[in-house]
Amino acid sequence: MVTQIGSGVAELLPDHDRPNAYTLLVDGAPQSHVDLDDPTYLEFEYVRRIAASLDLTAPPRMPLRVLHLGGGGLTIARYLAATRPGSRQRVVEADAKLVDFVREWLPWRPDPKLKVRIGDARTELRKAHDDEFDVVIVDVFAGARTPASVRSVEFVHEAARVLHPDGRYLVNMTDGPPLGLAKAQVATVADVFAEAALVADASVLRGRRFGNLVLTAANTPLPTAAIGRRVAGDWFPGRLLTGDDLTRFAGGETVVTDADATPSAPPPVGMFGPRPEVPE
């Protein structure tokens, strides 16, 4: 299934190893993997790294109040609905046609506490109330690039405002050598939150290849030892940076403001293959 959406071309590819699972691509870049039979199955390693932080945010099955900025296939929202029933979730997605596409071909299980809103992430964040959420997840992409509007310290301050004092701020980003975006994002988030932890493949952290990095931040101590064990024991082990190691990784990068924020760099040419064509 291939169709034109607001932000490009959306395509669904069946997972031949799982009978009712699909990968959602936008302009050829994988955005989400969804198993309609088992929402707790997480194919992408960066999604499992987000889930590891979420699992350690509160005792098992305790409902959470979660704001998802960036919708995609609603993989994490489905996961939380299954693992923490009763969680109040708000998903914000800018592309209405993408939401319609996902609703038709990857329908989620009815849940009165899971709401999907069409809108701009920054605008919807401003509308949220103080202390409204336990977790804010930022997974915003226009195609394969992160918009400038969600990279600045002003944006991070808005996210901190809507979080409970014990809340968590999670960011999925992509970057490659020399990791300028990732380092600047660490510096920016650390300017707002007291604690931070970064997880990625060792080869990505060393600047050897392009890939996903997941940043978790909070104003209370993070369970870094437990997160580290989870990501080290994954199918594709990740490396965790905290404390002085994370400070050294940031390397003195300056805080990004609205005045100087730019979109993230695109992935290397050909990384995801040719862009799919929409059938006539």
C-alpha positions as CSV (number, residue, x, y, z in Angstrom):
1,M,0.0,0.0,0.0
2,V,1.5,3.3,-1.1
3,T,-0.3,6.7,-0.9
4,Q,0.5,10.5,-1.0
5,I,0.2,12.2,2.4
6,G,0.9,15.7,3.5
7,S,4.6,15.2,4.3
8,G,5.5,12.9,1.4
9,V,4.7,9.4,0.3
10,A,3.6,6.8,2.9
11,E,4.1,3.1,2.3
12,L,3.3,0.0,4.3
13,L,5.5,-3.1,4.0
14,P,4.4,-6.4,5.5
15,D,6.6,-8.1,8.0
16,H,7.2,-11.6,6.6
17,D,8.2,-13.0,10.0
18,R,5.0,-11.8,11.8
19,P,1.6,-12.4,10.1
20,N,-0.1,-9.1,11.1
21,A,2.8,-6.7,11.4
22,Y,3.9,-3.9,9.1
23,T,6.6,-1.2,8.7
24,L,5.4,2.3,7.9
25,L,7.7,4.3,5.7
26,V,7.5,8.0,4.7
27,D,9.6,8.9,1.6
28,G,11.4,5.6,2.0
29,A,12.5,6.2,5.6
30,P,11.2,3.7,8.2
31,Q,8.9,5.6,10.7
32,S,7.2,2.9,12.7
33,H,6.8,-0.9,13.0
34,V,3.4,-2.1,14.2
35,D,2.3,-5.6,15.2
36,L,-1.5,-5.4,15.2
37,D,-1.7,-8.7,17.1
38,D,0.9,-7.9,19.7
39,P,1.4,-4.2,20.6
40,T,4.1,-5.1,23.1
41,Y,6.3,-6.4,20.3
42,L,8.8,-3.6,19.4
43,E,10.9,-4.2,16.2
44,F,13.1,-1.1,16.1
45,E,15.9,-0.9,18.7
46,Y,15.4,2.9,19.3
47,V,11.7,2.2,20.2
48,R,12.8,-0.5,22.6
49,R,15.1,2.0,24.2
50,I,12.3,4.5,24.7
51,A,10.2,1.6,26.1
52,A,13.0,0.8,28.6
53,S,12.9,4.3,30.0
54,L,9.1,4.2,30.1
55,D,9.0,0.9,31.9
56,L,11.3,2.3,34.6
57,T,9.3,5.5,35.0
58,A,6.8,4.0,37.5
59,P,5.9,0.6,39.0
60,P,4.7,-1.9,36.4
61,R,1.2,-1.4,35.1
62,M,0.8,2.0,36.9
63,P,-1.1,4.3,34.4
64,L,0.8,7.3,33.1
65,R,-0.2,10.6,31.6
66,V,1.8,10.8,28.4
67,L,2.1,13.5,25.7
68,H,3.4,12.1,22.4
69,L,4.7,14.7,20.0
70,G,4.9,12.9,16.7
71,G,2.5,10.1,15.9
72,G,3.7,7.9,13.1
73,G,2.1,4.5,13.6
74,L,1.4,5.0,17.3
75,T,3.7,2.2,18.2
76,I,4.6,3.5,21.7
77,A,1.0,4.7,22.4
78,R,-0.2,1.1,21.6
79,Y,2.6,-0.3,23.8
80,L,1.6,1.9,26.8
81,A,-2.1,1.1,26.4
82,A,-1.2,-2.6,26.6
83,T,1.4,-2.5,29.4
84,R,-0.1,0.3,31.5
85,P,-3.9,0.1,31.0
86,G,-5.7,3.3,31.9
87,S,-2.9,5.6,30.8
88,R,-4.1,8.9,29.6
89,Q,-2.4,9.6,26.3
90,R,-2.5,12.4,23.9
91,V,-0.8,11.9,20.5
92,V,-0.1,15.0,18.3
93,E,0.6,14.5,14.6
94,A,0.9,17.3,12.1
95,D,0.0,15.2,9.0
96,A,-3.8,14.6,8.9
97,K,-3.4,12.3,5.9
98,L,-0.9,10.2,7.7
99,V,-3.3,9.8,10.6
100,D,-6.1,8.8,8.2
101,F,-3.8,6.3,6.5
102,V,-2.7,4.7,9.8
103,R,-6.3,4.7,11.1
104,E,-7.4,2.8,8.0
105,W,-4.6,0.3,7.6
106,L,-3.1,0.0,11.1
107,P,-6.2,0.6,13.3
108,W,-5.5,0.9,17.0
109,R,-7.6,-0.8,19.6
110,P,-10.4,1.4,21.0
111,D,-9.3,3.2,24.1
112,P,-11.2,6.2,25.4
113,K,-8.0,7.5,27.1
114,L,-6.0,7.6,23.9
115,K,-6.6,10.7,21.9
116,V,-5.1,11.7,18.6
117,R,-4.9,15.4,17.7
118,I,-3.9,16.9,14.4
119,G,-1.6,19.9,15.0
120,D,1.8,21.3,15.2
121,A,3.9,19.9,18.1
122,R,5.1,23.3,19.4
123,T,1.6,24.8,19.2
124,E,-0.1,21.9,20.9
125,L,2.6,21.9,23.6
126,R,1.9,25.5,24.4
127,K,-1.8,24.6,24.9
128,A,-1.0,22.0,27.5
129,H,-1.5,22.9,31.2
130,D,1.3,23.1,33.8
131,D,2.0,19.7,35.5
132,E,-0.4,17.9,33.0
133,F,1.8,15.0,32.1
134,D,4.2,12.4,33.6
135,V,6.1,11.9,30.3
136,V,6.6,14.0,27.2
137,I,8.0,12.0,24.2
138,V,9.4,14.0,21.3
139,D,9.6,11.9,18.1
140,V,8.9,14.6,15.6
141,F,10.1,14.2,12.0
142,A,9.3,15.8,8.7
143,G,10.3,12.9,6.5
144,A,13.6,11.9,7.9
145,R,14.5,15.3,9.5
146,T,13.7,16.9,12.8
147,P,12.2,20.4,12.5
148,A,14.0,23.3,14.0
149,S,10.9,24.2,16.1
150,V,11.4,21.3,18.5
151,R,15.2,21.6,19.0
152,S,15.4,24.8,21.0
153,V,15.8,25.5,24.7
154,E,12.5,27.5,24.6
155,F,10.8,24.3,23.4
156,V,12.4,22.3,26.1
157,H,11.3,24.8,28.8
158,E,7.7,24.4,27.5
159,A,8.0,20.7,27.9
160,A,9.4,21.0,31.4
161,R,6.4,23.3,32.3
162,V,3.8,20.7,31.4
163,L,5.6,17.9,33.2
164,H,5.0,16.7,36.8
165,P,8.1,17.6,38.9
166,D,9.0,13.9,38.8
167,G,8.3,13.7,35.1
168,R,10.4,12.4,32.2
169,Y,11.4,14.1,28.9
170,L,12.3,11.6,26.1
171,V,13.7,12.6,22.7
172,N,14.3,10.4,19.7
173,M,16.7,12.0,17.3
174,T,18.9,10.9,14.3
175,D,22.4,12.1,13.6
176,G,25.6,11.1,12.0
177,P,29.2,12.2,12.0
178,P,30.3,14.6,13.5
179,L,27.1,14.4,15.7
180,G,26.7,18.1,16.0
181,L,22.9,17.9,16.4
182,A,23.0,15.3,19.1
183,K,25.7,17.1,21.0
184,A,23.8,20.4,20.8
185,Q,20.6,18.7,21.9
186,V,22.3,17.2,24.9
187,A,23.6,20.7,25.9
188,T,20.2,22.2,25.3
189,V,18.3,19.7,27.4
190,A,20.9,19.8,30.1
191,D,20.3,23.5,30.4
192,V,16.7,22.8,31.5
193,F,16.8,19.4,33.3
194,A,19.1,18.4,36.1
195,E,19.6,14.8,35.0
196,A,20.1,13.2,31.5
197,A,21.0,9.9,29.9
198,L,21.8,9.2,26.3
199,V,21.5,5.7,24.6
200,A,22.6,4.7,21.1
201,D,24.7,2.1,19.3
202,A,28.4,2.4,20.2
203,S,29.2,3.0,16.5
204,V,26.8,5.9,16.4
205,L,28.2,7.5,19.6
206,R,31.7,7.2,18.2
207,G,30.6,9.1,15.1
208,R,31.1,6.2,12.7
209,R,27.6,6.0,11.2
210,F,24.2,7.7,11.1
211,G,21.6,6.4,13.5
212,N,19.1,7.0,16.2
213,L,19.9,8.4,19.7
214,V,17.4,8.4,22.6
215,L,17.8,11.1,25.3
216,T,16.0,10.8,28.6
217,A,16.0,13.8,31.0
218,A,14.4,14.7,34.4
219,N,14.7,16.9,37.4
220,T,14.9,13.9,39.7
221,P,17.4,11.0,39.7
222,L,17.1,8.7,36.7
223,P,17.4,4.9,37.2
224,T,20.5,4.9,35.0
225,A,21.8,1.5,36.2
226,A,18.6,-0.2,35.4
227,I,18.3,1.5,32.0
228,G,21.9,0.5,31.3
229,R,21.2,-3.1,32.0
230,R,18.1,-3.1,29.8
231,V,19.8,-1.6,26.8
232,A,23.0,-3.7,27.2
233,G,20.8,-6.9,27.2
234,D,18.9,-5.9,24.1
235,W,19.0,-7.9,20.8
236,F,21.1,-5.0,19.5
237,P,23.0,-3.8,22.6
238,G,23.1,0.0,23.2
239,R,25.6,2.1,25.1
240,L,24.5,4.5,27.9
241,L,26.1,7.8,28.5
242,T,25.5,9.8,31.8
243,G,27.2,12.2,34.1
244,D,30.8,13.2,33.1
245,D,30.7,10.9,30.1
246,L,27.7,12.7,28.7
247,T,29.3,16.1,29.4
248,R,32.4,15.0,27.5
249,F,30.2,13.8,24.6
250,A,28.5,17.2,24.4
251,G,32.0,18.7,24.1
252,G,31.1,22.2,25.0
253,E,28.4,22.6,22.4
254,T,26.3,25.7,23.0
255,V,22.6,25.8,23.9
256,V,20.3,26.0,20.8
257,T,17.7,28.8,20.9
258,D,14.8,29.7,18.7
259,A,16.9,32.3,17.0
260,D,19.6,29.8,15.8
261,A,17.8,26.5,15.6
262,T,17.9,24.7,12.3
263,P,16.4,21.4,11.0
264,S,18.5,18.3,11.5
265,A,20.6,17.2,8.6
266,P,19.1,14.6,6.2
267,P,20.3,11.0,6.4
268,P,23.0,9.9,3.9
269,V,21.9,9.7,0.3
270,G,20.7,6.1,-0.4
271,M,20.5,5.1,3.2
272,F,16.9,4.0,2.9
273,G,16.8,3.2,-0.8
274,P,14.8,4.9,-3.5
275,R,11.7,6.9,-2.6
276,P,8.5,4.9,-3.4
277,E,6.3,6.0,-6.3
278,V,2.6,6.6,-5.8
279,P,0.5,4.5,-8.2
280,E,-1.4,6.4,-10.9
